[in-house]
Amino acid sequence: MPLYILLYRRSAKAGIALQVFLLVSNVAVNMAISEVLNLKAGPISVEGYYLFDNTNKFWCHFGGQAIGVLIAFFYYDSVLPYR
């Protein structure tokens, strides 16, 4: 997180671009994992256990983290100056 904030403070466009890249690449990685391992999400599918086991790795958490950081950037730029 501190690296994201330092990059954003230095260049806002670069910080936002990095977060969008992490979000898009996370979606692509999760799609590739699901396609290669032929995983299906659902409560009665046999592959459901393996889906959540394989997507619970650290490289699959960058998307959620990127969304949170983008919301924090929005709050920092849009809401905080008017408080």
C-alpha positions as CSV (number, residue, x, y, z in Angstrom):
1,M,0.0,0.0,0.0
2,P,2.7,2.6,0.8
3,L,4.2,2.1,-2.7
4,Y,0.8,2.7,-4.3
5,I,0.4,5.9,-2.3
6,L,3.9,7.2,-3.0
7,L,3.3,6.6,-6.7
8,Y,0.0,8.4,-6.6
9,R,1.5,11.3,-4.7
10,R,4.2,11.6,-7.3
11,S,1.9,11.2,-10.4
12,A,-1.8,10.7,-10.0
13,K,-2.3,9.4,-13.5
14,A,0.4,6.8,-13.0
15,G,-1.1,5.7,-9.7
16,I,-4.6,5.3,-11.2
17,A,-3.1,3.6,-14.3
18,L,-1.3,1.0,-12.0
19,Q,-4.5,0.3,-10.1
20,V,-6.5,-0.2,-13.3
21,F,-3.8,-2.4,-14.7
22,L,-3.8,-4.5,-11.5
23,L,-7.6,-4.8,-11.7
24,V,-7.7,-5.9,-15.4
25,S,-4.8,-8.3,-15.0
26,N,-6.4,-9.9,-12.0
27,V,-9.5,-10.5,-14.0
28,A,-7.4,-12.0,-16.8
29,V,-5.5,-14.2,-14.4
30,N,-8.7,-15.5,-12.8
31,M,-10.2,-16.2,-16.2
32,A,-7.1,-18.1,-17.3
33,I,-7.0,-20.2,-14.1
34,S,-10.7,-21.0,-14.5
35,E,-10.2,-21.9,-18.2
36,V,-7.1,-24.0,-17.7
37,L,-8.4,-26.0,-14.8
38,N,-12.0,-26.1,-16.2
39,L,-13.5,-24.6,-13.0
40,K,-17.2,-23.8,-12.6
41,A,-18.6,-21.8,-9.8
42,G,-21.7,-23.1,-8.1
43,P,-22.9,-24.6,-4.8
44,I,-23.4,-28.1,-6.2
45,S,-20.5,-28.3,-8.6
46,V,-17.6,-30.6,-7.7
47,E,-15.0,-28.1,-8.9
48,G,-16.3,-25.4,-6.5
49,Y,-13.8,-26.5,-3.9
50,Y,-10.9,-26.2,-6.3
51,L,-12.1,-22.9,-7.7
52,F,-12.0,-21.2,-4.3
53,D,-8.7,-23.0,-3.4
54,N,-6.9,-21.8,-6.5
55,T,-8.3,-18.3,-6.5
56,N,-7.4,-17.7,-2.8
57,K,-3.8,-17.2,-3.6
58,F,-2.1,-13.8,-3.1
59,W,-1.9,-13.0,-6.8
60,C,-5.7,-13.2,-7.1
61,H,-6.2,-10.5,-4.4
62,F,-4.8,-7.6,-6.4
63,G,-8.2,-6.9,-8.0
64,G,-10.0,-6.3,-4.7
65,Q,-7.1,-4.4,-3.4
66,A,-7.1,-2.2,-6.5
67,I,-10.8,-1.4,-6.1
68,G,-10.2,-0.3,-2.5
69,V,-7.2,1.8,-3.4
70,L,-9.1,3.5,-6.3
71,I,-12.0,4.3,-3.9
72,A,-9.4,5.8,-1.4
73,F,-7.9,7.9,-4.2
74,F,-11.4,9.2,-5.1
75,Y,-12.1,10.0,-1.4
76,Y,-8.7,11.7,-1.1
77,D,-9.3,13.9,-4.2
78,S,-13.0,14.5,-4.1
79,V,-14.4,14.3,-0.6
80,L,-11.5,15.3,1.7
81,P,-10.9,18.8,0.2
82,Y,-14.5,19.8,1.0
83,R,-14.5,18.6,4.6
